[in-house]
Every structure is written in C-alpha cells, then in structure tokens.
C-alpha cells in the first residue's frame, strides 16, 4: 500500500524545492534533447508537496512535488505544463517528468465500442524529450463488445505464455494483440529471462474448448517494477489543475 498525504509547505520551502527540482530536471532533459533551452517554475499556482511512502524501482520515494512550469525550446514556442518531481527522504530529486498535454493526434485506442460509439477525445502526449519522432500508429480495430479487462502476471515458460490473473489460477495465454505487443513488451521488460513475471493490464477474451485459456486483444499497461495486483488506485488521492481560467481539484 502507498501511504500519502497532501502537505502545503511554507513559501520558502516550496521555492527551494521547486528550484532544486528544476535544476535537476533541466540537466536530465538537456541530455536527451538538445533543443531544450531551460525549464522554469511558475509562481502561481503554488507548488504542492505530497508526502508518501513508496518505491520507484529500487529507489525509496518520500515525497512528490507538483508545480506549474514553462519548458523553453531553442527552435520552437515555449510550452507551459505540470511537472512532478519525486524526492527522497533528504528532499533530493530522484525523478523528474512532465504530465501529458493535449495534442491533435488521433487516439490510438478506441474510446467506445459498437456502431453508436462516441468519437474519441483528443489524446495526450508526454513531454519526455525524444531523439527522433516515431511515425504515427495506424488506427486500431474496435474491440468486441464482450472484451474483458484483465490484470495479472504474464510469464514465458518454455516458449509458451502463461497468465496468472489477480483473482484466479494460471491459464494459457495467446497473444493476438496488434503486432504482438504483449510478447514484445515481455521480451523487452524482462530482458528475455524465461519465467520472470511481468504485470499487465489488457483487454481480452476467454477461449472456448478443452484446455482453453485467455486471448490478448489490446495491452493497456505492462511493468516489471510495480506493486502489481496489490496496487489500489482507489486508495490514492489525485490532484488536477489548469489555467485559462485557473482551476484546481
């Protein structure tokens, strides 16, 4: 379980932590994208400090600082967005990233199902510096109406996939996702180590017949360093904010 509490730090502490995170994040971003000039923290809305007891991989995370900032490029217009800085027990930055912002690229995953499904909303893209832009993904086929959302652990056992759902016994797994994205993610995230588990959330269906298992139709999430089935999003508190006009929830 991740324990967290929203904490409003004094103004001087907010400024110090934000400046420390900006210096750390700016150095990380410049290593990956030479077009980035600088990152600056905005004074309003004030930063929010969230105390927690969590881990990011092997690193212990003691707090998360969220603040509004401006990303300035050398060759294009600046961009305002929300930044998150994960801190250790001594308030030293561990990780720095930007939350997604709206874009006009079509959403890769259908928003609805069936002939009367609503049109997909604008998708989002993460502000992580990238050396090269990938070509846009082709549109995906709509999922069948009886598709199930499943979560659990996937393993490669002797060249065959096995799925252990969070609430059931292991089952054979067949990867029918576009481009076999689940199998590709398993190889990349586990380093090809046979039997190493990977937590996954996906849409799929139950096969029919003796010894039938599960078929994967679309992967939604895959990770190896996570709380997995123990992760409970209903036990977290989420914060949203924006501008033009300014709002906060």
C-alpha positions, 0 to 999 in steps of 0.5 A: 500500500502507498501511504500519502498525504497532501502537505502545503509547505511554507513559501520558502520551502516550496521555492527551494524545492521547486528550484532544486527540482528544476535544476535537476530536471533541466540537466536530465532533459538537456541530455536527451534533447538538445533543443531544450533551452531551460525549464522554469517554475511558475509562481502561481499556482503554488507548488504542492508537496505530497508526502508518501511512502513508496518505491520507484524501482529500487529507489525509496520515494518520500515525497512528490512535488507538483508545480506549474512550469514553462519548458523553453525550446531553442527552435520552437514556442515555449510550452507551459505544463505540470511537472512532478518531481519525486524526492527522497527522504533528504528532499533530493530529486530522484525523478523528474517528468512532465504530465501529458498535454493535449495534442491533435493526434488521433487516439490510438485506442478506441474510446467506445465500442459498437456502431453508436460509439462516441468519437474519441477525445483528443489524446495526450502526449508526454513531454519526455524529450525524444531523439527522433519522432516515431511515425504515427500508429495506424488506427486500431480495430474496435474491440468486441463488445464482450472484451474483458479487462484483465490484470495479472502476471504474464510469464514465458515458460518454455516458449509458451505464455502463461497468465496468472490473473489477480483473482484466479489460477494460471491459464494459457495465454495467446497473444493476438494483440496488434503486432504482438505487443504483449510478447514484445513488451515481455521480451523487452521488460524482462530482458528475455529471462524465461519465467520472470513475471511481468504485470499487465493490464489488457483487454481480452477474451476467454477461449472456448474448448478443452484446455482453453485459456485467455486471448490478448486483444489490446495491452493497456499497461505492462511493468516489471517494477510495480506493486502489481495486483496489490496496487489500489488506485482507489486508495490514492488521492489525485490532484488536477489543475489548469489555467485559462481560467485557473482551476484546481481539484 
